[in-house]
Amino acid sequence: MQPASLFLGHGSPMILIEPSPTRSFLADLSERIDRPDAILMVSAHWQAERPSLTFTARPETIHDFGGFPPELYRATYPAPGSPELAERVADLLGEQGLKADLHPERGFDHGAWIPLALAWPAAKIPVVQLSLIADKDAAAHMALGRFLRPLAGENVLVIGSGNLTHNLREAMAWMQRGAGDAAWAHDFAHEMTEAVLAGDEKALAEWHSRMPDAARAHPSVEHLLPLFVAFGAGGGKARLMHDAWELGSLSMAAFSFDPAD
């Protein structure tokens, strides 16, 4: 199976070194889908005023986190970049009137390289990272994904990396009190999942007003926006590939999206 796009929950950087159901899922991912010729990665951890792309043959590994074990800072993901793919994506966006910037100094943030290091540890597949667009909503990011649909026919896999729910304050509180899973987070994730699987673009575009406890599930929106890019890039049937929880309220759900007909 080769989907047009994926959405992956990346959670904490500790997923790289600690056993978990999601770590196991990511480690097996390359066995579940066909090998892409290249990957276009959209992470929650890069926002720019307009679409921006890594533009170097040797992207660096960015350790954009603090307070973790030394082995995480020694880890690298030396996958090649692809200036050719970056230019192709810039052209696709430009055809839709959306100018993209090329960044020769930018590397891969942890939302990009950590799930890739688990799924394709050999680091042989060329990767380009595409930023989110600051201050743009779900509808704009679904449109961004739609502009990328031709990539599916070129065996380029679009991956959005974020989380279906993401409230760090609640997660830290859970660590301190050791309480059970948060019903509000499960309610939000359930409704979002139903909308994704139904292909309900209107419900997803209006997620903040329509989904239960939306503001609590996402006090800021950056971890949800990659889902909308992946949704737009697919256009075909959506499938729930993985459903797990960490830290009480952090959904690690993953979806695949078939190519549009």
DRENDRENTOR-39193 format. One record per residue (C-alpha): residue number from 1; x, y, z; residue in three letters. Coordinates in steps of 0.5 Angstrom, whole numbers, always signed. Layout:
% DRENDRENTOR-39193
SITE NUM X Y Z ALA
...
% end
This chain:
% DRENDRENTOR-39193
SITE 1 +0 +0 +0 MET
SITE 2 +3 +7 -2 GLN
SITE 3 -2 +13 +1 PRO
SITE 4 -1 +20 -1 ALA
SITE 5 +0 +22 +6 SER
SITE 6 +0 +20 +13 LEU
SITE 7 -1 +24 +20 PHE
SITE 8 +3 +22 +25 LEU
SITE 9 +3 +23 +33 GLY
SITE 10 +10 +25 +35 HIS
SITE 11 +9 +26 +42 GLY
SITE 12 +16 +27 +47 SER
SITE 13 +23 +26 +44 PRO
SITE 14 +23 +21 +49 MET
SITE 15 +19 +16 +44 ILE
SITE 16 +26 +15 +41 LEU
SITE 17 +29 +12 +46 ILE
SITE 18 +23 +9 +51 GLU
SITE 19 +19 +3 +49 PRO
SITE 20 +12 +5 +48 SER
SITE 21 +6 +3 +43 PRO
SITE 22 +7 +9 +39 THR
SITE 23 +15 +7 +38 ARG
SITE 24 +13 +0 +36 SER
SITE 25 +8 +3 +31 PHE
SITE 26 +13 +8 +28 LEU
SITE 27 +19 +2 +28 ALA
SITE 28 +14 -2 +24 ASP
SITE 29 +11 +3 +19 LEU
SITE 30 +16 +2 +13 SER
SITE 31 +14 -5 +13 GLU
SITE 32 +6 -3 +12 ARG
SITE 33 +7 +2 +7 ILE
SITE 34 +11 +2 +0 ASP
SITE 35 +18 +5 +0 ARG
SITE 36 +17 +13 -2 PRO
SITE 37 +22 +16 -7 ASP
SITE 38 +22 +22 -3 ALA
SITE 39 +19 +25 +3 ILE
SITE 40 +16 +32 +4 LEU
SITE 41 +15 +33 +12 MET
SITE 42 +11 +38 +15 VAL
SITE 43 +12 +39 +23 SER
SITE 44 +8 +42 +28 ALA
SITE 45 +15 +46 +30 HIS
SITE 46 +16 +50 +24 TRP
SITE 47 +12 +56 +23 GLN
SITE 48 +13 +62 +18 ALA
SITE 49 +10 +68 +15 GLU
SITE 50 +9 +64 +8 ARG
SITE 51 +11 +57 +6 PRO
SITE 52 +18 +55 +7 SER
SITE 53 +22 +49 +5 LEU
SITE 54 +29 +46 +7 THR
SITE 55 +34 +47 +1 PHE
SITE 56 +40 +44 +2 THR
SITE 57 +43 +37 +0 ALA
SITE 58 +45 +36 +8 ARG
SITE 59 +40 +38 +13 PRO
SITE 60 +42 +38 +20 GLU
SITE 61 +39 +35 +26 THR
SITE 62 +36 +40 +30 ILE
SITE 63 +36 +39 +38 HIS
SITE 64 +30 +44 +39 ASP
SITE 65 +28 +41 +46 PHE
SITE 66 +31 +42 +53 GLY
SITE 67 +32 +37 +59 GLY
SITE 68 +33 +31 +56 PHE
SITE 69 +38 +25 +57 PRO
SITE 70 +45 +26 +53 PRO
SITE 71 +43 +21 +48 GLU
SITE 72 +38 +24 +45 LEU
SITE 73 +43 +30 +44 TYR
SITE 74 +48 +25 +41 ARG
SITE 75 +42 +22 +36 ALA
SITE 76 +42 +25 +29 THR
SITE 77 +38 +23 +23 TYR
SITE 78 +43 +24 +17 PRO
SITE 79 +38 +23 +11 ALA
SITE 80 +40 +27 +5 PRO
SITE 81 +36 +33 +3 GLY
SITE 82 +33 +34 -4 SER
SITE 83 +33 +41 -7 PRO
SITE 84 +30 +39 -13 GLU
SITE 85 +24 +37 -9 LEU
SITE 86 +24 +43 -6 ALA
SITE 87 +24 +47 -12 GLU
SITE 88 +18 +42 -15 ARG
SITE 89 +14 +44 -9 VAL
SITE 90 +15 +51 -9 ALA
SITE 91 +13 +51 -16 ASP
SITE 92 +7 +47 -15 LEU
SITE 93 +5 +52 -9 LEU
SITE 94 +7 +58 -14 GLY
SITE 95 +2 +55 -19 GLU
SITE 96 -3 +57 -14 GLN
SITE 97 -1 +64 -13 GLY
SITE 98 +3 +62 -6 LEU
SITE 99 +10 +64 -6 LYS
SITE 100 +15 +59 -2 ALA
SITE 101 +21 +61 +1 ASP
SITE 102 +27 +57 +0 LEU
SITE 103 +32 +56 +6 HIS
SITE 104 +39 +53 +5 PRO
SITE 105 +41 +54 +13 GLU
SITE 106 +35 +50 +16 ARG
SITE 107 +35 +43 +18 GLY
SITE 108 +30 +38 +21 PHE
SITE 109 +27 +40 +28 ASP
SITE 110 +25 +34 +32 HIS
SITE 111 +18 +33 +30 GLY
SITE 112 +21 +31 +23 ALA
SITE 113 +27 +27 +25 TRP
SITE 114 +25 +23 +31 ILE
SITE 115 +19 +20 +27 PRO
SITE 116 +23 +19 +21 LEU
SITE 117 +29 +16 +25 ALA
SITE 118 +24 +11 +28 LEU
SITE 119 +21 +9 +21 ALA
SITE 120 +26 +9 +16 TRP
SITE 121 +33 +9 +21 PRO
SITE 122 +37 +8 +15 ALA
SITE 123 +36 +15 +13 ALA
SITE 124 +37 +14 +6 LYS
SITE 125 +30 +17 +3 ILE
SITE 126 +31 +24 +1 PRO
SITE 127 +27 +29 +6 VAL
SITE 128 +25 +36 +5 VAL
SITE 129 +21 +40 +11 GLN
SITE 130 +16 +44 +9 LEU
SITE 131 +13 +50 +14 SER
SITE 132 +6 +51 +17 LEU
SITE 133 +4 +58 +15 ILE
SITE 134 +3 +62 +21 ALA
SITE 135 -3 +65 +23 ASP
SITE 136 -7 +61 +18 LYS
SITE 137 -13 +57 +20 ASP
SITE 138 -15 +49 +18 ALA
SITE 139 -18 +51 +12 ALA
SITE 140 -12 +54 +9 ALA
SITE 141 -8 +48 +11 HIS
SITE 142 -12 +44 +8 MET
SITE 143 -12 +48 +1 ALA
SITE 144 -4 +48 +2 LEU
SITE 145 -5 +40 +2 GLY
SITE 146 -9 +40 -4 ARG
SITE 147 -4 +44 -8 PHE
SITE 148 +1 +38 -6 LEU
SITE 149 -3 +32 -9 ARG
SITE 150 +1 +32 -15 PRO
SITE 151 +6 +29 -11 LEU
SITE 152 +3 +22 -10 ALA
SITE 153 +4 +21 -17 GLY
SITE 154 +11 +22 -17 GLU
SITE 155 +12 +17 -11 ASN
SITE 156 +13 +23 -6 VAL
SITE 157 +10 +21 +1 LEU
SITE 158 +7 +28 +5 VAL
SITE 159 +7 +27 +12 ILE
SITE 160 +4 +31 +17 GLY
SITE 161 +7 +31 +24 SER
SITE 162 +4 +33 +30 GLY
SITE 163 -1 +31 +35 ASN
SITE 164 -9 +30 +35 LEU
SITE 165 -9 +33 +42 THR
SITE 166 -4 +37 +45 HIS
SITE 167 -4 +41 +52 ASN
SITE 168 +3 +40 +55 LEU
SITE 169 +0 +44 +62 ARG
SITE 170 -5 +38 +63 GLU
SITE 171 +0 +33 +61 ALA
SITE 172 +5 +35 +66 MET
SITE 173 -1 +36 +71 ALA
SITE 174 -2 +28 +70 TRP
SITE 175 +5 +26 +71 MET
SITE 176 +5 +30 +78 GLN
SITE 177 -2 +27 +80 ARG
SITE 178 -2 +20 +76 GLY
SITE 179 -9 +21 +75 ALA
SITE 180 -13 +16 +69 GLY
SITE 181 -14 +18 +62 ASP
SITE 182 -18 +25 +61 ALA
SITE 183 -25 +24 +58 ALA
SITE 184 -25 +31 +55 TRP
SITE 185 -19 +29 +51 ALA
SITE 186 -22 +23 +49 HIS
SITE 187 -28 +26 +47 ASP
SITE 188 -25 +31 +42 PHE
SITE 189 -20 +26 +39 ALA
SITE 190 -27 +21 +38 HIS
SITE 191 -30 +27 +34 GLU
SITE 192 -24 +29 +30 MET
SITE 193 -23 +22 +28 THR
SITE 194 -30 +21 +26 GLU
SITE 195 -29 +27 +22 ALA
SITE 196 -23 +25 +19 VAL
SITE 197 -25 +18 +17 LEU
SITE 198 -32 +21 +14 ALA
SITE 199 -28 +26 +10 GLY
SITE 200 -32 +32 +13 ASP
SITE 201 -28 +38 +11 GLU
SITE 202 -33 +43 +13 LYS
SITE 203 -33 +40 +20 ALA
SITE 204 -25 +40 +20 LEU
SITE 205 -25 +47 +18 ALA
SITE 206 -29 +49 +24 GLU
SITE 207 -26 +44 +29 TRP
SITE 208 -25 +50 +34 HIS
SITE 209 -32 +51 +34 SER
SITE 210 -35 +45 +33 ARG
SITE 211 -31 +40 +37 MET
SITE 212 -32 +39 +44 PRO
SITE 213 -27 +42 +49 ASP
SITE 214 -23 +44 +43 ALA
SITE 215 -19 +50 +46 ALA
SITE 216 -17 +45 +52 ARG
SITE 217 -15 +40 +47 ALA
SITE 218 -11 +45 +43 HIS
SITE 219 -9 +51 +47 PRO
SITE 220 -5 +53 +41 SER
SITE 221 -6 +50 +34 VAL
SITE 222 +1 +48 +31 GLU
SITE 223 +0 +41 +33 HIS
SITE 224 -6 +40 +30 LEU
SITE 225 -5 +44 +23 LEU
SITE 226 +0 +38 +20 PRO
SITE 227 -7 +34 +20 LEU
SITE 228 -10 +39 +16 PHE
SITE 229 -4 +39 +11 VAL
SITE 230 -4 +31 +11 ALA
SITE 231 -12 +31 +10 PHE
SITE 232 -11 +36 +4 GLY
SITE 233 -6 +32 +1 ALA
SITE 234 -9 +26 +1 GLY
SITE 235 -16 +27 -2 GLY
SITE 236 -18 +19 -2 GLY
SITE 237 -20 +15 +4 LYS
SITE 238 -18 +16 +10 ALA
SITE 239 -16 +10 +15 ARG
SITE 240 -14 +10 +23 LEU
SITE 241 -7 +7 +23 MET
SITE 242 -6 +7 +30 HIS
SITE 243 -9 +10 +36 ASP
SITE 244 -6 +10 +43 ALA
SITE 245 -5 +15 +49 TRP
SITE 246 +1 +18 +53 GLU
SITE 247 +1 +22 +59 LEU
SITE 248 -6 +22 +60 GLY
SITE 249 -9 +27 +55 SER
SITE 250 -4 +26 +49 LEU
SITE 251 -7 +23 +43 SER
SITE 252 -2 +19 +39 MET
SITE 253 -7 +17 +33 ALA
SITE 254 -4 +16 +26 ALA
SITE 255 -8 +17 +20 PHE
SITE 256 -6 +15 +13 SER
SITE 257 -10 +18 +7 PHE
SITE 258 -11 +15 +0 ASP
SITE 259 -9 +19 -7 PRO
SITE 260 -15 +22 -10 ALA
SITE 261 -18 +19 -15 ASP
% end
